Amino acid sequence: MNLENKLTPTQQAEWNSLYPKGDTSRRRFVVSSLAAGFALATQPIMAQTAITTDEKDLKASEIKIPTADGELLAYRACPEKGEKLPTVLVVQEIFGVHDYIKDICRRFAKLGYLAIAPELFARYGDPRQYSNVQMLMTELVSKVPDHEVMDDLDACAKWAAQNSGDAARLAISGFCWGGRATWLYCAHSERVKAGVAWYGRLEGENNERTPAQPLERVDALKAPVLGLYGEKDSGIPLASVEKMRTALKTSKSSAARASEIKVYPDAPHAFHADYRPSFRREPAEDGWQQLLQWFKKNGV
């Protein structure tokens, strides 16, 4: 069945406004299921450190989130019982929604949260099937526009509010690529109350798909962000982190001035990724506690 035929009249109108008939840019979701395991590009897996959270007393499964152009695949975990649950949008690394991201959702669920991790590359390809990081970046990640990511996260927040989530208690946390998205979403959304960005890029090239970087969106922040960074991150220089810290302190945005950055000495990029050689237990565990305190401090 043609995808447009599955849309509601409202969604159809939005779809047609975005993609006029005859526009060959109309997309389809090419990822329709979340396979078990870890993304191929993350090998070797450090099985001895990878955390596994069980599903006991949880609802944990794939879901489909309605969007203007179809249904977005996502992973959802929440307590088996309960309504008006605080909600966390969990934003993937470049490797997509694989077992690490799913487990983070279950960790949140064990603490009483409704956690949703959307597969944000689903229109363009399956990031879990790439074995080469450079090809993954150039052939897939670079194609994803920021505005589409923001819209998809909005759709997840809307779905959560209609499915046991509390719209007044919405947070977001993302890792690497998702850390950058976390900064941007806290500048985009009027509903989000707090964000925690794990080693998200702060500066970079602006183009049609990525028109602004987090450092350029400081004054637009609507929710305070806790940024967690590693001193030995080869991809995010400390100079960039300090530039962000200064921009936050001097911003006209109260949410920006309420934001904080913590840098862990000797920690590399992806220090929270417990399934990879970059994992550092002490900063990872401290960062998680900092996240929980940040959410509580900001009412989530």
Sequence and secondary structure as in RCSB ss.txt:
>XXXX:A:sequence
MNLENKLTPTQQAEWNSLYPKGDTSRRRFVVSSLAAGFALATQPIMAQTAITTDEKDLKASEIKIPTADGELLAY
RACPEKGEKLPTVLVVQEIFGVHDYIKDICRRFAKLGYLAIAPELFARYGDPRQYSNVQMLMTELVSKVPDHEVM
DDLDACAKWAAQNSGDAARLAISGFCWGGRATWLYCAHSERVKAGVAWYGRLEGENNERTPAQPLERVDALKAPV
LGLYGEKDSGIPLASVEKMRTALKTSKSSAARASEIKVYPDAPHAFHADYRPSFRREPAEDGWQQLLQWFKKNGV
>XXXX:A:secstr
  GGGGS HHHHHHHHHHS TT TT          SS  GGG S  TTT      TTEEEEEEEEEETTEEEEEE
EEEESS SSEEEEEEE BTTBS HHHHHHHHHHHHTT EEEEE TTTTT  GGG   HHHHHHHTGGG  HHHHH
HHHHHHHHHHHHTTEEEEEEEEEEETHHHHHHHHHHHH SS  EEEEES        SS    GGGGGGG  S E
EEEEETT SSS HHHHHHHHHHHHT S HHHHT EEEEETT  TTTT TTSTT  HHHHHHHHHHHHHHHHHTT 
